[in-house]
Amino acid sequence: MGERTDAAAALRQQAAGLVPSRTIALVGLMGAGKTTVGRRLAQALALPFADADAEIVTAAGRSVDAIFAEHGECEFRRGERKVIARLLAGPVHVLATGGGAFIDPGTRALMQERALSIWLKAPLDVLMKRVAKRDDRPLLKEDDPRAVMQRLMDDRYPIYAEADITIETSAGPHNAAVAMILDALRAHLAVKA
């Protein structure tokens, strides 16, 4: 626990003086680390954290899997857009979005207008290792999840590239990704000043 506390303290020190004026929205494929990295980033920046998928589950009163099964992806994306719009209308925070949120043109336009978007980009092997730990990924419930993930990468990476900042993540510790984000935020905010 001491090592983790030390790492969190080091990240808070690295974040000192960083005051984003807009919500930081993390985008990327499932397994990229948006939720885990987002929580740690929020802690380092002393900002609230929200997970769009968790907010959707709360608002709908059912799991993402159930929404997909009962209503389909189109209806899920419509609800997701409403939830993200509500979250972006609130105080500045760190927001972990679902893997498809930034792909939806309406949701992407909202994020581009009201948030600072950061794409967490990870290699296929890293993504597959991470998503194998959970079975609540509706888009991967097919015979060949690796082929599905590769197709998602091919389809979505050009759109994720529209994010304000890209962070190349790997199999390394999540705190390393947070440190890279803090450095990128500092550089981005300095350019905007």
Phi, psi and omega in degrees: 000324180300320180296318180293320178296318178298317180296317178297319179296319179296321178293320178297320178295318179296328182277352184308131178086348178280119180228089179294142180268349179231159176301143176263116182254118178271129180236161179146175182291160173304139180089356181287342178104017186302316182287310182296312179295320180300316178300315182290323177295316179299318179297316181297323182271358184057044177243156173294159179238141173224143175248115185302318180298318178296321178294323178295315179301316179296313182295321183274339182071022177206162184289161175302316177306313182295319179297314178301313184294318185278325189236346180088168184294323181301313180293322177301314182297324178297314177295321178300317180299318179296316181295315180295322177299317179297315181295320181287342177279348182271192180296160179300135179203181172257129184239121172268122181260163174290159184302330182263356186301312184288343180284329178291122184303320180293317179292319179298317179299319177301313182293321180293331180277321191246357185222168169257112185268137179233120179272120172269107185256123182231151178291157183306314182299321179293314179301314182296320179298318182289317183287339179294341182283347183229152180244022182250042181248093187301327182285348181256011181272053178234176184296325185233081182303325180296318178294322178296315180297319179297319178297317178299319177299313181299319183283320191264332185302320177298331179280317176303331181297347176281354179297156181296324184224142174243131177241119177279112179257167181216198180282002182291181182295147180299328179297331176294320177295319178298316180298319178296320178296316180300317177297316181294322177297315180300315180294317181296314181292329178293322179293322181287339184287000000 
